[in-house]
Each structure stands twice: as structure tokens, then as C-alpha cells.
């Protein structure tokens, strides 16, 4: 996916992805997908932030709302799976 926001630097956003035991993931395809997902989320959040500010929304509030969305995502799988 080509970035609409070239100022968003990929390297600064991509952590070393860890497994449940804290070891780095070794599968390059998994890492690629995780990094792509992260960039897509960042771009969507950036667009939502820009839209909100252009429509007169308080920047602090929209940032808090975006953070709350992530913080309150339900866990998709149980630990038993």
C-alpha cells in the first residue's frame, strides 16, 4: 500500500515484533504483515486526526479518543486457543 503521507517514516514505527515468550519473531512474512498493518493504522489515524482538526474538533480530544479505541479493543482470542 502506497503511503498518502510520505512524512510518516516506516523505520521509526516498526518495533522488533516479539512472540509470547519475548523472543523476536523470525518469520519475515509475519513481520512484513505486522509492519504493513501498523502503517495502515497510522495512516488512517492521521487522516482521522486531520479531518477532525479541519472540522474544528479539539486536537487533544481526538487524540484521546483514538487512543481509547486502541486501549479498549477486545481480546480476539482466548489464551486457551
N, C-alpha and C positions, 0 to 999 in steps of 0.2 A: 504494500500500500504506500503510495507516494504521499509524503507529508505536505499538508497545506500550510504548515508553519515551519519553514526551514530553520527558524531560530531555535527550535526545540532540538537540543543535542541528544542524540541517542546514547552516547557513551556515559553521559552524566546520570542517566536514568536507569541503566541496566545493572542491577546488582549481580553478585555471584549467587545463582539460584542453589538453594540447599534442599536436601531431602529431609525426611522426618528425623533422622539421626544427626543432622547438622553437617553432613558431608556434601560437597559440591556435586551437582548433577553432572553426569558425564555425557549424556545423550545430546548431541548437537541439535538434533531436530526438536527435542523438547525445549531446549534453551532458545532456539530460534522462535518457536511458537510463543513462549512466555514473553520474550522481548517484543515481538510484534503486538501481542495483546496489550502490553504495557504502553507502547507508543500509541495505539489506537485509543486507549482510555485517556491518555494525556491529551491527545488532540481533541477528543470530544469534550473533555473538561475545559480546555482552553476556549473552544468555541462557545460553550455554555456561559463561561465567565465573561467573554467579550459581549455576547448577546445581552446578558443581564445588565452589564455596565452601560451599554448603549441605550437600554430601555430605562435607565435611571435607578436601577437597583443598587443598594449599598454593597460595595465590593467585599467588605468583611463578612456580611451576611451570606452572600452566595458562596464564598469560600468555606464558611462553616457548614452550610447545607451540603455542599459537595463532599466535605469530609465526613459528615454524618451518614451520608449514603453508603460510603465505604465501610464505616465503622459498624453499621447495623445490618450489613448483608448477612443473611442466614447461612449457616454452615451447610454446604451442599451434600456432604456425605458423613455418615457416622464413622467413628473410629473403628467400628467392628467390620466395616466393609473391606 
